[in-house]
């Protein structure tokens, strides 16, 4: 019975930064396939702009 459900997985990941962005070029150190879908920890991200404004 378990094998029938083994292909269904819920994976949750959360990355929170105290200043809403990462101050280094993380793409040099972390391959894109290891980042969460849509991950953007730059000052150009919508989340950064929402939290601190478009600076």
Secondary structure by P-SEA (a helix, b strand, c coil): cccccccbbbbbbbbbbccccccccccccccccccccccccccccaaaaaacccc
